[in-house]
Amino acid sequence: MSYSRIAQEIAPSATVKVGTKVKELSMRGIKVIGFGMGEPDFDTPEHIKEAAIKAIRDGFTKYTPTSGMPELKEAICEKLWRDNKLKYSPSQVIVSCGAKQAILNIILVLCDKGDEVLIPSPYWVSYPEQVKMAGATPIFLKTWDENNFNISVELLENAITPKTKLLIMNSPSNPTGTVYSESELRKIVGYAVEKGLYVLSDEIYENIIYDGVKHASPASFGDEFMKKVITVNGFSKSYAMTGWRLGYAAGPKEVIEAATKIQDHVSSNANSIAQKAGLAALKGDQGSVAKMVEEFDKRRRYIVGRLNAIPDICCLTPRGAFYAFPNVSALYNRSIAGTIPKNPSHLVDLLLEKARIAFVPGEPFGSDNHIRISYATSMDAIEEGMDKLEKILSA
């Protein structure tokens, strides 16, 4: 049987694969310390859950407009102005089933067969696969530990061709934790806009940021930026609402209208009950966000310290999100539990089998030198996992 181009070309999600493997082992009674999924271990705040319960009891269980219920879109516009100095009207906002769907919507609107999309590497695993779904070609802008995983205008200059249509920016970044300053974004995004590119700014981790670093939204830099930048955000990370599947995009009205047409035929509206919960999240007390980030910061500092204390591991301190992205390439030429790993995937499989700790290999993120470690788990689990890692590597 012959399958479609999309089914043949795209790869499964590496992060979901690791998470599924951990759950399978747990169901068999095998304890694994999981550092794979990018999912806050905190519960959704109570006032958000109560809003969803009330929506069910009030019978708010029918379709909403495809692009989202009007009051939620108004609240998103208020949030974007308050937090990001972005002036949008509800007609410039689409609410989707998670930021992941919002990103795919925008890529499908802007990209076609023969187009090229620039993606800083390392990257979130779904960017290149979604670009392939549109028939376009992902072009990777390679970065390294030495430059803090930051791209530059020079990289853009060398990569842009007549086929280039879109640049994807993700700050704070998954998997590296990189956060671009406003001045850096003005140069990079400004150059892309000057060359006629659209820019997709994925800001899902905007609230999870450390050391007094400030988040900047490129679309806020001026009218020319507003015409070319599409901002994507959501509720999963800031409000511990991963399973609620609620995200949004804001941008030029014609782009959002086209994205709405696509969503008409894919999912229609996002879950109506989740939309009511999202409204409560934006309108309600934001104290839970600050408390969660404070705890993530403690874990961040601890896990980076433990990793850098292990010989042959080097880990930059992330400035945002909740991932460590250590360079483990020095481990490839030494024996670990009787085996010499050759690459991140081999190393991750070895650590899962021998030490029962689960990480995500770097290859799906675009790196042969790193593994991704999510510290969105308890401090007890982090301590135990780092103890296991240190033990097997020192044996």
C-alpha positions as a Markdown table, in Angstrom:
| # | Residue | x | y | z |
|---|---|---|---|---|
| 1 | Met | 0.0 | 0.0 | 0.0 |
| 2 | Ser | 1.3 | 3.5 | -0.9 |
| 3 | Tyr | 0.9 | 6.2 | 1.7 |
| 4 | Ser | 0.7 | 10.0 | 1.2 |
| 5 | Arg | 3.7 | 12.2 | 0.9 |
| 6 | Ile | 3.1 | 13.7 | 4.3 |
| 7 | Ala | 2.8 | 10.3 | 6.0 |
| 8 | Gln | 6.1 | 9.2 | 4.4 |
| 9 | Glu | 8.1 | 12.3 | 5.0 |
| 10 | Ile | 7.4 | 13.4 | 8.5 |
| 11 | Ala | 9.0 | 11.9 | 11.6 |
| 12 | Pro | 7.2 | 11.0 | 14.9 |
| 13 | Ser | 7.6 | 13.3 | 17.8 |
| 14 | Ala | 10.7 | 12.3 | 19.8 |
| 15 | Thr | 9.5 | 13.9 | 23.0 |
| 16 | Val | 6.1 | 12.1 | 22.8 |
| 17 | Lys | 8.0 | 8.9 | 22.1 |
| 18 | Val | 10.1 | 9.1 | 25.2 |
| 19 | Gly | 7.1 | 10.0 | 27.4 |
| 20 | Thr | 5.2 | 7.1 | 26.0 |
| 21 | Lys | 8.1 | 4.7 | 26.7 |
| 22 | Val | 8.3 | 5.9 | 30.4 |
| 23 | Lys | 4.6 | 5.3 | 30.9 |
| 24 | Glu | 4.8 | 1.9 | 29.3 |
| 25 | Leu | 7.7 | 0.9 | 31.7 |
| 26 | Ser | 5.8 | 2.3 | 34.7 |
| 27 | Met | 2.7 | 0.2 | 33.8 |
| 28 | Arg | 5.0 | -2.8 | 34.0 |
| 29 | Gly | 6.1 | -1.8 | 37.4 |
| 30 | Ile | 9.5 | -0.5 | 36.3 |
| 31 | Lys | 10.3 | 2.8 | 38.0 |
| 32 | Val | 11.9 | 5.4 | 35.6 |
| 33 | Ile | 12.9 | 8.9 | 36.4 |
| 34 | Gly | 11.5 | 10.8 | 33.4 |
| 35 | Phe | 13.1 | 14.0 | 32.1 |
| 36 | Gly | 11.5 | 13.8 | 28.7 |
| 37 | Met | 8.2 | 15.7 | 28.5 |
| 38 | Gly | 7.9 | 19.5 | 28.4 |
| 39 | Glu | 5.0 | 19.5 | 30.8 |
| 40 | Pro | 4.9 | 21.4 | 34.1 |
| 41 | Asp | 4.3 | 19.1 | 37.0 |
| 42 | Phe | 2.1 | 21.7 | 38.7 |
| 43 | Asp | -1.7 | 21.4 | 38.8 |
| 44 | Thr | -3.8 | 23.8 | 36.8 |
| 45 | Pro | -4.7 | 26.7 | 39.2 |
| 46 | Glu | -8.0 | 26.2 | 41.0 |
| 47 | His | -9.8 | 29.2 | 39.6 |
| 48 | Ile | -9.2 | 28.0 | 36.1 |
| 49 | Lys | -10.5 | 24.5 | 36.8 |
| 50 | Glu | -13.6 | 26.0 | 38.5 |
| 51 | Ala | -14.3 | 28.1 | 35.4 |
| 52 | Ala | -14.3 | 24.9 | 33.3 |
| 53 | Ile | -16.6 | 23.1 | 35.7 |
| 54 | Lys | -19.0 | 26.1 | 35.7 |
| 55 | Ala | -18.9 | 26.0 | 31.9 |
| 56 | Ile | -20.0 | 22.4 | 31.9 |
| 57 | Arg | -22.8 | 23.0 | 34.4 |
| 58 | Asp | -24.0 | 26.1 | 32.4 |
| 59 | Gly | -24.2 | 24.0 | 29.3 |
| 60 | Phe | -21.4 | 25.8 | 27.5 |
| 61 | Thr | -20.7 | 22.7 | 25.5 |
| 62 | Lys | -21.6 | 23.7 | 21.9 |
| 63 | Tyr | -19.6 | 25.0 | 19.0 |
| 64 | Thr | -18.1 | 28.5 | 19.2 |
| 65 | Pro | -16.9 | 30.5 | 16.2 |
| 66 | Thr | -13.9 | 28.7 | 14.6 |
| 67 | Ser | -11.5 | 31.4 | 15.6 |
| 68 | Gly | -12.6 | 31.4 | 19.2 |
| 69 | Met | -15.3 | 32.9 | 21.4 |
| 70 | Pro | -15.4 | 36.7 | 21.2 |
| 71 | Glu | -14.8 | 37.3 | 24.9 |
| 72 | Leu | -11.6 | 35.1 | 24.9 |
| 73 | Lys | -10.3 | 36.9 | 21.8 |
| 74 | Glu | -10.9 | 40.3 | 23.5 |
| 75 | Ala | -9.1 | 39.0 | 26.6 |
| 76 | Ile | -6.1 | 37.9 | 24.4 |
| 77 | Cys | -6.0 | 41.3 | 22.8 |
| 78 | Glu | -6.0 | 42.9 | 26.3 |
| 79 | Lys | -3.2 | 40.6 | 27.4 |
| 80 | Leu | -1.1 | 41.2 | 24.3 |
| 81 | Trp | -1.4 | 45.0 | 24.8 |
| 82 | Arg | -0.7 | 44.8 | 28.6 |
| 83 | Asp | 2.2 | 42.4 | 28.5 |
| 84 | Asn | 3.7 | 42.8 | 25.0 |
| 85 | Lys | 2.6 | 46.3 | 23.8 |
| 86 | Leu | 1.0 | 44.6 | 20.8 |
| 87 | Lys | -2.2 | 46.4 | 19.6 |
| 88 | Tyr | -4.5 | 43.8 | 17.9 |
| 89 | Ser | -8.2 | 43.6 | 17.3 |
| 90 | Pro | -10.1 | 40.4 | 17.8 |
| 91 | Ser | -10.3 | 39.9 | 14.0 |
| 92 | Gln | -6.5 | 39.6 | 14.1 |
| 93 | Val | -6.6 | 36.7 | 16.6 |
| 94 | Ile | -7.3 | 33.0 | 16.1 |
| 95 | Val | -7.7 | 30.5 | 19.0 |
| 96 | Ser | -6.6 | 27.0 | 18.3 |
| 97 | Cys | -6.2 | 23.5 | 19.8 |
| 98 | Gly | -2.8 | 24.4 | 21.3 |
| 99 | Ala | 0.0 | 26.6 | 20.1 |
| 100 | Lys | 1.1 | 23.6 | 18.0 |
| 101 | Gln | -2.0 | 23.9 | 15.8 |
| 102 | Ala | -1.7 | 27.7 | 15.7 |
| 103 | Ile | 1.8 | 27.3 | 14.3 |
| 104 | Leu | 0.8 | 24.7 | 11.7 |
| 105 | Asn | -2.1 | 27.0 | 10.6 |
| 106 | Ile | 0.3 | 29.9 | 10.0 |
| 107 | Ile | 2.8 | 27.7 | 8.2 |
| 108 | Leu | 0.1 | 26.3 | 5.9 |
| 109 | Val | -1.1 | 29.8 | 5.2 |
| 110 | Leu | 2.3 | 31.3 | 4.3 |
| 111 | Cys | 4.3 | 28.4 | 2.8 |
| 112 | Asp | 3.9 | 26.2 | -0.3 |
| 113 | Lys | 5.8 | 23.8 | -2.4 |
| 114 | Gly | 9.2 | 25.2 | -3.4 |
| 115 | Asp | 9.3 | 27.7 | -0.5 |
| 116 | Glu | 12.1 | 27.7 | 2.1 |
| 117 | Val | 11.7 | 28.3 | 5.8 |
| 118 | Leu | 14.6 | 29.3 | 8.0 |
| 119 | Ile | 14.8 | 27.6 | 11.4 |
| 120 | Pro | 17.5 | 28.3 | 14.0 |
| 121 | Ser | 19.0 | 25.0 | 15.1 |
| 122 | Pro | 18.7 | 23.4 | 17.7 |
| 123 | Tyr | 14.9 | 23.7 | 17.3 |
| 124 | Trp | 11.6 | 22.4 | 18.6 |
| 125 | Val | 11.0 | 19.0 | 17.0 |
| 126 | Ser | 7.8 | 19.9 | 15.3 |
| 127 | Tyr | 8.9 | 23.0 | 13.3 |
| 128 | Pro | 10.6 | 21.1 | 10.4 |
| 129 | Glu | 7.9 | 18.4 | 10.2 |
| 130 | Gln | 5.2 | 21.1 | 10.0 |
| 131 | Val | 7.1 | 22.8 | 7.3 |
| 132 | Lys | 7.3 | 19.5 | 5.4 |
| 133 | Met | 3.5 | 19.1 | 5.7 |
| 134 | Ala | 3.2 | 22.4 | 3.7 |
| 135 | Gly | 5.4 | 21.0 | 1.0 |
| 136 | Ala | 8.1 | 23.6 | 1.9 |
| 137 | Thr | 11.8 | 23.0 | 2.7 |
| 138 | Pro | 13.2 | 23.6 | 6.2 |
| 139 | Ile | 16.6 | 25.4 | 6.1 |
| 140 | Phe | 18.5 | 25.2 | 9.4 |
| 141 | Leu | 20.6 | 28.0 | 10.8 |
| 142 | Lys | 23.2 | 26.1 | 12.9 |
| 143 | Thr | 24.2 | 27.5 | 16.2 |
| 144 | Trp | 26.6 | 26.2 | 18.9 |
| 145 | Asp | 27.3 | 26.4 | 22.6 |
| 146 | Glu | 30.1 | 28.9 | 21.9 |
| 147 | Asn | 27.6 | 31.5 | 20.7 |
| 148 | Asn | 24.9 | 30.7 | 23.3 |
| 149 | Phe | 22.8 | 29.1 | 20.5 |
| 150 | Asn | 22.0 | 32.6 | 19.1 |
| 151 | Ile | 21.6 | 33.2 | 15.4 |
| 152 | Ser | 23.0 | 36.4 | 13.8 |
| 153 | Val | 22.2 | 38.7 | 10.9 |
| 154 | Glu | 25.2 | 37.2 | 9.1 |
| 155 | Leu | 23.7 | 33.7 | 9.3 |
| 156 | Leu | 20.5 | 35.1 | 7.8 |
| 157 | Glu | 22.4 | 36.9 | 5.0 |
| 158 | Asn | 24.1 | 33.6 | 4.0 |
| 159 | Ala | 20.8 | 31.6 | 4.2 |
| 160 | Ile | 18.2 | 33.8 | 2.5 |
| 161 | Thr | 17.5 | 32.9 | -1.2 |
| 162 | Pro | 14.7 | 34.0 | -3.6 |
| 163 | Lys | 12.8 | 31.0 | -2.3 |
| 164 | Thr | 12.9 | 32.0 | 1.4 |
| 165 | Lys | 9.4 | 32.8 | 2.7 |
| 166 | Leu | 9.4 | 32.6 | 6.5 |
| 167 | Leu | 11.8 | 32.8 | 9.5 |
| 168 | Ile | 10.7 | 31.0 | 12.7 |
| 169 | Met | 11.9 | 32.5 | 16.0 |
| 170 | Asn | 11.4 | 30.8 | 19.4 |
| 171 | Ser | 12.4 | 32.9 | 22.4 |
| 172 | Pro | 12.6 | 31.6 | 25.1 |
| 173 | Ser | 13.8 | 28.5 | 23.3 |
| 174 | Asn | 12.9 | 24.9 | 23.5 |
| 175 | Pro | 15.3 | 23.0 | 23.8 |
| 176 | Thr | 18.2 | 25.4 | 24.6 |
| 177 | Gly | 16.6 | 27.9 | 27.0 |
| 178 | Thr | 18.1 | 30.8 | 24.8 |
| 179 | Val | 16.4 | 34.2 | 25.3 |
| 180 | Tyr | 17.1 | 36.9 | 22.7 |
| 181 | Ser | 17.4 | 40.5 | 24.0 |
| 182 | Glu | 15.3 | 43.2 | 22.4 |
| 183 | Ser | 18.3 | 44.6 | 20.6 |
| 184 | Glu | 19.2 | 41.2 | 19.2 |
| 185 | Leu | 15.7 | 40.7 | 18.0 |
| 186 | Arg | 15.5 | 44.1 | 16.4 |
| 187 | Lys | 18.5 | 43.4 | 14.3 |
| 188 | Ile | 17.6 | 39.8 | 13.3 |
| 189 | Val | 13.8 | 40.2 | 12.8 |
| 190 | Gly | 14.4 | 43.7 | 11.3 |
| 191 | Tyr | 16.7 | 42.3 | 8.7 |
| 192 | Ala | 14.2 | 39.5 | 7.9 |
| 193 | Val | 11.4 | 42.0 | 7.5 |
| 194 | Glu | 13.6 | 44.3 | 5.4 |
| 195 | Lys | 14.1 | 41.3 | 3.0 |
| 196 | Gly | 10.4 | 40.7 | 2.7 |
| 197 | Leu | 10.2 | 37.6 | 4.9 |
| 198 | Tyr | 7.4 | 36.8 | 7.3 |
| 199 | Val | 8.4 | 35.9 | 10.8 |
| 200 | Leu | 6.7 | 33.5 | 13.1 |
| 201 | Ser | 7.5 | 34.4 | 16.7 |
| 202 | Asp | 6.8 | 31.4 | 19.0 |
| 203 | Glu | 6.5 | 33.0 | 22.5 |
| 204 | Ile | 4.9 | 30.1 | 24.4 |
| 205 | Tyr | 7.6 | 30.2 | 27.2 |
| 206 | Glu | 7.5 | 34.0 | 27.6 |
| 207 | Asn | 6.6 | 33.9 | 31.3 |
| 208 | Ile | 9.2 | 31.3 | 32.2 |
| 209 | Ile | 12.3 | 33.4 | 32.3 |
| 210 | Tyr | 15.1 | 34.0 | 34.8 |
| 211 | Asp | 17.8 | 36.2 | 36.1 |
| 212 | Gly | 15.9 | 39.5 | 35.5 |
| 213 | Val | 16.0 | 38.9 | 31.7 |
| 214 | Lys | 13.2 | 40.7 | 29.8 |
| 215 | His | 11.0 | 39.1 | 27.2 |
| 216 | Ala | 10.5 | 41.0 | 23.9 |
| 217 | Ser | 7.9 | 40.6 | 21.2 |
| 218 | Pro | 9.2 | 41.4 | 17.8 |
| 219 | Ala | 5.8 | 42.5 | 16.4 |
| 220 | Ser | 5.9 | 45.4 | 18.9 |
| 221 | Phe | 8.9 | 47.1 | 17.3 |
| 222 | Gly | 6.9 | 49.1 | 14.8 |
| 223 | Asp | 4.3 | 49.1 | 12.0 |
| 224 | Glu | 6.6 | 47.3 | 9.5 |
| 225 | Phe | 7.1 | 44.5 | 12.0 |
| 226 | Met | 3.3 | 44.3 | 12.7 |
| 227 | Lys | 2.8 | 43.7 | 8.9 |
| 228 | Lys | 5.1 | 40.7 | 8.8 |
| 229 | Val | 5.3 | 39.1 | 12.3 |
| 230 | Ile | 2.8 | 36.6 | 13.5 |
| 231 | Thr | 2.9 | 36.0 | 17.3 |
| 232 | Val | 2.0 | 32.6 | 18.7 |
| 233 | Asn | 1.4 | 31.9 | 22.3 |
| 234 | Gly | -0.8 | 29.6 | 24.5 |
| 235 | Phe | -1.8 | 28.5 | 27.9 |
| 236 | Ser | 0.0 | 25.1 | 28.3 |
| 237 | Lys | 3.3 | 26.3 | 29.9 |
| 238 | Ser | 2.4 | 29.4 | 31.9 |
| 239 | Tyr | -0.8 | 28.0 | 33.4 |
| 240 | Ala | 0.1 | 24.3 | 33.6 |
| 241 | Met | -2.7 | 23.6 | 31.0 |
| 242 | Thr | -1.0 | 21.2 | 28.7 |
| 243 | Gly | -3.9 | 18.8 | 28.4 |
| 244 | Trp | -6.4 | 21.5 | 27.8 |
| 245 | Arg | -5.0 | 22.1 | 24.3 |
| 246 | Leu | -5.5 | 25.9 | 24.0 |
| 247 | Gly | -3.3 | 28.3 | 22.1 |
| 248 | Tyr | -3.5 | 31.3 | 19.8 |
| 249 | Ala | -1.9 | 33.3 | 17.0 |
| 250 | Ala | -2.1 | 37.1 | 16.4 |
| 251 | Gly | -1.1 | 38.8 | 13.2 |
| 252 | Pro | -2.1 | 40.6 | 10.0 |
| 253 | Lys | -5.9 | 40.3 | 9.5 |
| 254 | Glu | -5.6 | 38.6 | 6.1 |
| 255 | Val | -3.2 | 35.9 | 7.5 |
| 256 | Ile | -5.5 | 35.2 | 10.4 |
| 257 | Glu | -8.6 | 35.0 | 8.1 |
| 258 | Ala | -6.8 | 32.4 | 6.0 |
| 259 | Ala | -5.7 | 30.5 | 9.0 |
| 260 | Thr | -9.3 | 30.4 | 10.2 |
| 261 | Lys | -10.4 | 28.9 | 6.8 |
| 262 | Ile | -7.9 | 26.1 | 7.3 |
| 263 | Gln | -9.0 | 25.5 | 10.9 |
| 264 | Asp | -12.6 | 25.4 | 9.7 |
| 265 | His | -11.9 | 22.1 | 8.0 |
| 266 | Val | -9.4 | 20.6 | 10.5 |
| 267 | Ser | -10.8 | 21.1 | 14.0 |
| 268 | Ser | -13.4 | 23.9 | 13.9 |
| 269 | Asn | -13.2 | 25.7 | 17.2 |
| 270 | Ala | -10.9 | 24.8 | 20.1 |
| 271 | Asn | -12.7 | 23.0 | 23.0 |
| 272 | Ser | -15.4 | 25.4 | 24.3 |
| 273 | Ile | -14.9 | 24.4 | 27.9 |
| 274 | Ala | -11.1 | 25.0 | 27.6 |
| 275 | Gln | -11.8 | 28.4 | 26.1 |
| 276 | Lys | -13.8 | 29.4 | 29.3 |
| 277 | Ala | -10.9 | 28.1 | 31.3 |
| 278 | Gly | -8.5 | 30.2 | 29.2 |
| 279 | Leu | -10.6 | 33.3 | 29.8 |
| 280 | Ala | -10.3 | 32.7 | 33.6 |
| 281 | Ala | -6.6 | 32.2 | 33.2 |
| 282 | Leu | -6.1 | 35.6 | 31.5 |
| 283 | Lys | -8.5 | 37.5 | 33.7 |
| 284 | Gly | -7.7 | 35.9 | 37.1 |
| 285 | Asp | -4.9 | 36.1 | 39.6 |
| 286 | Gln | -1.4 | 35.6 | 38.0 |
| 287 | Gly | 0.3 | 34.7 | 41.3 |
| 288 | Ser | 0.5 | 31.0 | 40.4 |
| 289 | Val | 2.7 | 31.8 | 37.4 |
| 290 | Ala | 5.3 | 33.6 | 39.5 |
| 291 | Lys | 5.3 | 30.8 | 42.1 |
| 292 | Met | 5.8 | 28.2 | 39.4 |
| 293 | Val | 8.7 | 30.1 | 37.8 |
| 294 | Glu | 10.3 | 30.6 | 41.2 |
| 295 | Glu | 10.3 | 26.8 | 41.7 |
| 296 | Phe | 11.6 | 26.2 | 38.2 |
| 297 | Asp | 14.5 | 28.6 | 38.9 |
| 298 | Lys | 15.5 | 26.5 | 42.0 |
| 299 | Arg | 15.5 | 23.4 | 39.9 |
| 300 | Arg | 17.3 | 25.1 | 37.0 |
| 301 | Arg | 20.2 | 26.2 | 39.2 |
| 302 | Tyr | 20.4 | 22.8 | 40.9 |
| 303 | Ile | 20.4 | 20.6 | 37.8 |
| 304 | Val | 22.9 | 22.8 | 35.9 |
| 305 | Gly | 25.2 | 22.7 | 38.8 |
| 306 | Arg | 24.9 | 18.9 | 39.1 |
| 307 | Leu | 25.5 | 18.4 | 35.3 |
| 308 | Asn | 28.5 | 20.6 | 35.2 |
| 309 | Ala | 30.1 | 18.7 | 38.1 |
| 310 | Ile | 30.1 | 15.5 | 36.1 |
| 311 | Pro | 33.3 | 15.0 | 34.0 |
| 312 | Asp | 32.8 | 15.2 | 30.2 |
| 313 | Ile | 29.4 | 17.0 | 30.5 |
| 314 | Cys | 29.1 | 20.7 | 29.8 |
| 315 | Cys | 25.8 | 22.6 | 30.2 |
| 316 | Leu | 25.1 | 26.2 | 29.6 |
| 317 | Thr | 22.7 | 27.9 | 32.0 |
| 318 | Pro | 19.3 | 28.3 | 30.3 |
| 319 | Arg | 17.8 | 31.8 | 30.7 |
| 320 | Gly | 14.2 | 30.7 | 29.9 |
| 321 | Ala | 11.8 | 27.7 | 29.5 |
| 322 | Phe | 12.5 | 24.6 | 31.7 |
| 323 | Tyr | 15.1 | 22.6 | 29.8 |
| 324 | Ala | 18.8 | 21.9 | 30.2 |
| 325 | Phe | 20.6 | 21.1 | 27.0 |
| 326 | Pro | 24.0 | 19.7 | 28.0 |
| 327 | Asn | 26.7 | 18.9 | 25.6 |
| 328 | Val | 27.5 | 15.2 | 26.1 |
| 329 | Ser | 29.8 | 14.6 | 23.0 |
| 330 | Ala | 32.8 | 13.9 | 25.3 |
| 331 | Leu | 31.0 | 10.8 | 26.5 |
| 332 | Tyr | 31.1 | 9.2 | 23.1 |
| 333 | Asn | 34.6 | 7.8 | 23.3 |
| 334 | Arg | 34.4 | 6.2 | 26.8 |
| 335 | Ser | 32.8 | 3.0 | 28.1 |
| 336 | Ile | 29.6 | 3.4 | 30.1 |
| 337 | Ala | 28.2 | 0.2 | 31.7 |
| 338 | Gly | 30.3 | -1.8 | 29.2 |
| 339 | Thr | 29.1 | 0.1 | 26.2 |
| 340 | Ile | 30.6 | 3.0 | 24.2 |
| 341 | Pro | 27.8 | 5.3 | 23.0 |
| 342 | Lys | 28.2 | 6.7 | 19.5 |
| 343 | Asn | 25.6 | 9.5 | 19.5 |
| 344 | Pro | 22.8 | 11.0 | 21.7 |
| 345 | Ser | 20.2 | 8.4 | 20.8 |
| 346 | His | 22.6 | 5.6 | 21.7 |
| 347 | Leu | 23.5 | 7.3 | 25.0 |
| 348 | Val | 19.9 | 8.0 | 25.9 |
| 349 | Asp | 18.9 | 4.3 | 25.2 |
| 350 | Leu | 21.8 | 3.2 | 27.3 |
| 351 | Leu | 20.9 | 5.4 | 30.3 |
| 352 | Leu | 17.2 | 4.3 | 30.1 |
| 353 | Glu | 18.2 | 0.6 | 30.1 |
| 354 | Lys | 21.0 | 0.7 | 32.6 |
| 355 | Ala | 20.1 | 3.5 | 35.0 |
| 356 | Arg | 16.3 | 3.9 | 34.4 |
| 357 | Ile | 16.5 | 7.6 | 33.7 |
| 358 | Ala | 14.8 | 9.0 | 30.6 |
| 359 | Phe | 16.2 | 11.9 | 28.5 |
| 360 | Val | 15.5 | 13.0 | 24.9 |
| 361 | Pro | 18.3 | 12.7 | 22.4 |
| 362 | Gly | 19.5 | 15.7 | 20.6 |
| 363 | Glu | 19.2 | 14.5 | 17.0 |
| 364 | Pro | 15.4 | 15.4 | 16.6 |
| 365 | Phe | 16.3 | 18.9 | 17.8 |
| 366 | Gly | 19.1 | 19.2 | 15.2 |
| 367 | Ser | 22.1 | 18.4 | 17.4 |
| 368 | Asp | 24.5 | 15.4 | 17.5 |
| 369 | Asn | 26.2 | 16.7 | 20.6 |
| 370 | His | 23.4 | 17.2 | 23.1 |
| 371 | Ile | 20.5 | 15.7 | 25.1 |
| 372 | Arg | 17.5 | 17.6 | 26.4 |
| 373 | Ile | 16.6 | 17.3 | 30.0 |
| 374 | Ser | 13.3 | 18.7 | 31.2 |
| 375 | Tyr | 13.3 | 20.0 | 34.8 |
| 376 | Ala | 9.6 | 20.3 | 34.9 |
| 377 | Thr | 9.5 | 17.6 | 37.5 |
| 378 | Ser | 9.9 | 17.5 | 41.3 |
| 379 | Met | 13.1 | 18.3 | 43.0 |
| 380 | Asp | 13.1 | 14.9 | 44.6 |
| 381 | Ala | 13.0 | 13.3 | 41.1 |
| 382 | Ile | 15.7 | 15.6 | 39.9 |
| 383 | Glu | 18.0 | 14.7 | 42.8 |
| 384 | Glu | 17.4 | 11.0 | 42.3 |
| 385 | Gly | 17.9 | 11.2 | 38.6 |
| 386 | Met | 21.1 | 13.2 | 38.8 |
| 387 | Asp | 22.4 | 10.7 | 41.5 |
| 388 | Lys | 21.7 | 7.9 | 39.0 |
| 389 | Leu | 23.4 | 9.7 | 36.2 |
| 390 | Glu | 26.5 | 10.5 | 38.2 |
| 391 | Lys | 26.7 | 6.9 | 39.5 |
| 392 | Ile | 26.6 | 5.2 | 36.1 |
| 393 | Leu | 29.0 | 7.7 | 34.5 |
| 394 | Ser | 31.5 | 7.4 | 37.4 |
| 395 | Ala | 31.3 | 3.5 | 37.6 |
